[in-house]
Amino acid sequence: MPDAALVHLDGRLVRGDEARVSAWDRGFLLGDGVYEYVRYFAGVGVALDLHEARLARSLELTGIRGFDARTLGIIGRGLLEANGLRDAGVYLQVTRGAGTTRSHMPTPGLVPTVFAFATPSAPLEAFTEPEEMRAIVRPDLRWHRCEVKTIALAGNVLALIEAQAAGADECILVRDGLVGEGAYTNAAVVRGGMLVTPPVDDGAAPVLHGTMRHWMLDAAREAGIPAEVRRVREDELRAADEVLVQSSRRLVAAVTHLDGAPVGDAKAGPACRARVAARRGRVAREVHEARAAG
């Protein structure tokens, strides 16, 4: 992102190289904050209602007060307009605010720090072929509270560093023999034509309430594709016909290798291709409906 790009900081648009946050901010000192990332196509935020609901949930669960999650879309549109963007990703984070010193216990009455920026991304027309990636499988050593989309992502970062060292792009995390999620994606497997994805509220293996995971299940129901939400064992992951991951940034992608071993034919399979087409179609409909609504 160029330094001259405009960012949102506490209700104002300022140049990125001029934005300043207090050294006493709890996000900087303690990772005490939450975030969202929304993908925009042709100026329209994809699944914006789900992102706003998830942000509201994260704020409620952390007890961060003073920011209305329903303004996420307003901030995103403002950033796109200010920077002359139409296809972009908007990252927003809300920390508990800045105290007068570093203290584990927050001072009452803190004002949250709100920071957001937009970066250019590929248009919808670019999503014609599934992205393919390699992944490793490792124990999930993070905390359990993945329903909180926290900015404290050291566990995810370490997993991705390990993946990169192994020549992979993602790390699928497993706890007590059960598949949870990727370091920065939700995961699903396909066996015998059945799409299976881990539950988000089961408690056995931590899973984020992914917006694209939600869309994936909706699309499967609408298309009459067999889909199931249940615990997924590590051996099922390794024996799957296809392994899919999804996120707001990449929509849906195929995992072709796990720990160097091929998944299926080691290329994007029919389930992944069908979901890319379905996801692309749904985004196109959302864009059309938003434009029609003015």
C-alpha angles and dihedrals in degrees: 000000000000115000089236093060115112119247132187116246121172095329098320134097111229136163112274092237090053098048113114130189124188117263085227093059110130091223090061096041103036109011086246102160147074135234147193135202119205125190117219124202119187088347095307122118111230116231089351092161091057092048092050091048092049092048090050089051093050091049092049095047092049094042093234106158134190103052126092111218089206089074091066092096093046091053092046094051090047092054093049092050094045092051098039094244132145104166108046149121119244119206118194129179132184120197126190088252139247125308128187095261141001109287130156091218110067119237112245116256100026116166112229120243112230119197128170139164139178128223127189117257139177119289122244091259088068092064099085100116128040116255112242124211143168123236140189126214119228140162114275105241096169128107119278099242099092091144084076108075093214128182088225095099104150091122092053092046093052090050091052092048088054090048092051091050088055093051093255136124102215141024119220110209125220129190124190090346094307127114116239116169143298123276088260105003142056115247136218136173132214121212124169091348093306118123112215127184130175120257119255099215101039096099095214097099121012115250129176118231091249118198092212090048087057090050091048092057092045091052092049092052093046092050094044091242113155109252132170135189110209143115113300118209121219091242089056090053092052093046096045123128088221136006117204131189127191138189139154091259098054101016096211133352138176123242105218099179135030115198088341095307117117120251108222108312091349092249139082107295133210095272092054093046092049091051093048088055092046093047092048090050093050093050089050090052092049091050091048093047092048091051092047090051089055 
